[in-house]
Amino acid sequence: MKNQDLKIFIAGHKGMVGSAIWRHLEKKGYTNLIGRSSHELDLRNQGAVIRFFELEKPEIVIDAAAKVGGIWANQEHPYTFLMENLQIQNNLIEASHRFECKKFIFLGSSCIYPKMAPQPIKEEYLLTGALEPSNEGYAIAKIAGVKACEAIRKQFGKDFISLMPSNLYGSYDNFDLESSHVLPAMIRKFHDAKESHRPVQLWGTGSPLREFLHVEDLADAVYFTMNSDMEGHLYNVGSATEISIKNLAELIQWIVGHQGEILWDSSKPDGTPRKLMDSSRFFELGWKPKIDLETGITNTYKWFLSNRDQLKEVKFK
């Protein structure tokens, strides 16, 4: 679909993922991008979403809208993460189906897979075991989105595809310590500790292994998906490399320039022990990530330094 006049609705275009996709498509010459802020269009409101689709009639829909957060936020607000994500994605999927969109790309997360799934995690491991309890609500919502896209594809033959990225990071990330994911939270903690000459305290033991993907690589993967004919409905999108949380902390500490002590609070949860995804199905189509972790974190920290005075805290009700 390299028709650059295609009308493309990027849901969540103000967030880290959506804004990266918007910038990437603009660079590729797409001129008919549509975005609405949450104040302009409440994606939880089915009637509002239907009216928007009736008016705009987008040809491609990219669902980068979600209620997201780290371990603490997910544990403290399970209903919020379950219900709001179900509302957002159900409204977008149904409207895209009803108004005959040419392509729908649903973005999820590696947390949809069982906590103790064999490693690396293949797409077929979905629904073969129990989820990580700390983010179960979010994961169940995303699983429902994957299955809805699969069902539409099966029943109606429509081009609805789900991409499951590994842990994402990059410009426009959430650096709020109460609701952010591990990598941006570490950047914020090490920076604040560097300025105040304090040690850094981190949750858990540092032993879990994690895979990270720069958001600009995901944006390129979405562009690749837009312009590819794909037989499957679900694809993992990762970097195919992993790092322990301890080594990640030491890398971020070095990049930030913090020289104090790192204190690990083993009374706090580690989360899933290992999450490395098998992205070979997607790689075999011809796509590969380009940004290594050190380069990506360095660029993310530079963005944080340039924008930290304008960063908003994310609060949950």
PyMOL commands that set and color helices and strands:
alter all, ss='L'
color gray80, all
select helices_A, chain A and resi 16-27+46-56+71-76+78-98+110-112+123-125+133-156+182-196+215-226+245-256+280-283+293-310
alter helices_A, ss='H'
color red, helices_A
select strands_A, chain A and resi 8-11+33-34+60-63+103-107+160-165+167-169+200-203+209-210+212-214+234-237+243-244+262-265+274-275
alter strands_A, ss='S'
color yellow, strands_A
deselect
rebuild
show_as cartoon
